[in-house]
């Protein structure tokens, strides 16, 4: 059985994934574009070792901050894991919708080189680049680099065909509640030492693309470079995370067939019971 658990940041995906993993004796595969990187812990809300509760996790801490990692790489890695552990229950957990779609659906890559992009605006080229690798660190006005990136990278075609028997589950909540959860989480990151984490990483990996593109890191780097104040960085992280949550909802609703459940923050066991009931019904169909 393959369960895909997704939703915007701050809705309880990690907590639910551990509960479901215990119930179904499952492994967990992360679907987070930032948690792939070693040492990016606080800013990525990476699960702590004690929070794993002995559950085996994959595709976390597999790259160093200087390495590139694209949706194409994730597709290969996830599909290899699905094949290797085909006899086990698997929970894919995370909010990177593009990574999930590219891996579970018939999402094909084909090389294209030396295309003529003269009829595209910079904004259109930038959007195309982001669809290939959401962590790209190319300014929208750097047209030459945008075109080079598109000609070097492999392009993709999305097909609606689902390649695996998957139960898709999403967690959601009221937007006001979600935004407050996001704001609180960012404040907690600062208390846990986010600034110190970024200082250390930026010193060790000054040319890291992921540090300069990932939410929670790029804003602190702008502060360290003297471009904004620390208070501005904190508010930008909150703002950018809220905007990211909006984009996540758009992707989930347009690209994936998900059964959403309202997160009950007062009694999370009720959410868990509703999800389990749905999984049992779908698994028996």
N, C-alpha and C positions, 0 to 999 in steps of 0.2 A: 504494500500500500504506500502511495506517495501522497503526502499532504503538503500543500503549499500554503503557508501562513504569511499573509502580507497586510499592508495597511500603512498609514502615515506614521511618522515618528511620534513616540509618546503615547501609544494606545495600548501597550502591554503585550506586544508580540513576543518579546523574550520570555516573560513570565509564563505565558500560555504555552510556548513551545516546550519549555522544560516540563510542565505538567503533562502535556500530551506525550512527550517522549517517555516519561515514566510509565504512563498507562499502556502505551503500545510497544514498549521496549524498542524505541526507535533511535536512530542517529539523527543529528541535526546538521544540515548544510546551510551555511550562511549565504544570504543573497544581499549583501551590502557592499557597495563599491569602495568604501573607505576602510572597512574593517579587514579587508584583504591585507592591508599593510601593517607590518610589524611596527610597534612603538607608537602608533597613532591610537591611543587608548581612550583618554578622557574625551577628546573632541569628537570621537566617532561613537561614543556611548557603547564601547565594546564590552561584551559580557566578561565579567571577572571570573577567575578560575573557580572560586568558591560558589559562584552563582550557577555554574554548570551542573552542580550536584552529581558529578560522575558521568554525565551524559557526554558521549563522544561527539565533538564538533569538527566540522571540516570547512575549508576555504576561509579560515580566519588566520591572520599572521603568516601568510605564505609568500609575501613579497617584501623586500626592503623599500624604503621611501624613494630610492633612486631608480627603481625599476618601473617600467611601463607595464600596464595591465589593461587590456581592452575587453569589450563585450565579447569579442571573438575568442579571447583567451578563456573567459568565464564559461562560454558555451562549451568549449572542449573539456574544461575541467569538470563542470557539473555533469555532463553526459558520461564522462568516464566514471565518475563516482556512482551514477545511477546504474551503470552496467556492472560495476564491481560489486555493489551491494544490492543487487537485484532481488536477493532472497531475504532482505531485511525491510522493515518499515522505515520510511525516510520522511523527515520533515524538512522542507525547504523554508527557511524563515528569513525575511528581510523586506526592505522597502524599495529596492532598486528594480523598478518595474521592467525596464529595458533588459536587464540581465535575465530576469525570470522569463520574459516572453521569448527572448532570443534562444533560450536553452530548451524550453518545453514545447515550443511551437516549431513549425517547419520554417525556420528563419535561416535563409541561405546567404552565404557570402560568396561573392564572385569578384575576381580582380578586375579593376578598370584603371587604365593609365592614360595620362596625357589628354584628359578631357578638356574641352573648351568651356570655360565658365564665364565668358564675357557678358552673357545675358543675365547673370545673377548679381544681385546686390551683395554687399559685404555681409549684411544681416542674414541673408539667405544662405550664404556659404558657411557662416558661423553656426547656424542652426543645423546644417547638414553635418558639420564636423562634430557637434555635440551629440547628435544621434548615433554617431559611430563610437565616440568615446566621450562620455559626459565629464571626464576629468581633464580635458585638453586645456592647455595653458597658452592660448593664442589670443591676442587682442583682436577684437572685431574689426579694427581698422588696418590690421596687417594682412592685406589681401594676398600678398605673395605666399606667406606661410600657410594661409588658409587653403589656397589652391594646391600647394605642394602636399599638404596633409591629405587632402581629398584624393590626389593622384597616387599617393604612396599607400594609402590604406585600402583595405578591402571593403567594398560596399555591400549592402544587404537588401534583400527583398523579404518582406513579411508575408507569410502565408497564414491563413486562418486555421490550418489543420493542426490539431493538437497531437503531438507524437507519443505522449504517455497518458496512461490512465491516472489522472490527478484529481484530487479533491481540493478545490480552491476555497480558501477561507480568508475573509478579511475582517479586521477589527476596525471599528470606527467610533466616533463620538461627536457630540455637538461641537461646532466650530469654535465657539467661545471657550468651551472647556478645553479643547485641543490646544488652542493658542495659549491659554494660561498654563497648561502642562508644559508646553514648549518653553515659555518664558521661565518657568520654575526650574526646568531642567538645565537651561543655560546658566542660570544663577548658581545652581548646584555644581556645574562644571567648573566655574570660577573658584568656588570654595574648595573643590577637590584638587585644584592646582593646574588648571588649563593653561594659564599664562606660562608657568614654569615648564610645562610639557612642551609648548611651542618654542620657547626660548632654546631649550636643549636640542630639539629636533632641527630648528633653523640653523643652529650652530654646527650641527653634525652634517646636515644635508641642505646646504644653502641653494643648491640647484634642483631640489626636488620639485617636480611638477605637481604631485598630489598635495604637497603642503601649500602650494600657491593657488590651488583651485578648490580644495575641499572646504565646505562650510565649517566654521569653527577654528580653522587654521589660517586661512587667507586673511581673515579680518584681524587676527592677532598679529600677523606678519606686517600688515599695513600699519598697525600701531608701533611695532618694533622699528619699522622703517621711518617713523616720524610723520606719517601721512595723516593719521587720525589720532584722537585721544583714546585712552583705554575705555572710557564710558561709551564713546562712539562705537568702538569695536564690539562691546557687549551688546549694544542695541542693534548693531548690524547683524550679528549672529542670530539674534532673535528674529529679526525681520526676514533675513534670508532663509532661515529654517521654516518660518511660516509660509513663505512663498514656495519653498520646496514641497511642503505638504500639499499645497494647492495643486502643484504639478503632478504629484503622486496620485491624487484623486482623479485628475484628468486622465492619466495613463491607465489606471486601474479600470475606470469606467468605460474607456474606449477600446482597450486592447485585450482585456481579460474577462472571463466569465466567473465572477466571484460572488459567493454568498457572504454578505456582510452581517456582522453581529455587533450590537452596541456594547461597548465596554462598560461594565458595571464596576466603577471604582470603589464603591462602598462594600460590595460583596462580589469579589472577582470569581468566586466559586460558581455563582449563577451563570456568569459568562462561560466558564469552563463547561458546565453541565449542558448548556444550550449547544455549544460547539460539538461536544462528544455525541450528543443525541443526533445531530446532523451527520456527523461522520459515520456513525453506525448505520444510519438509514442509507446513505450513499454507498457505503461499502457493501451493503447487502443487496443493492440493486443489480 
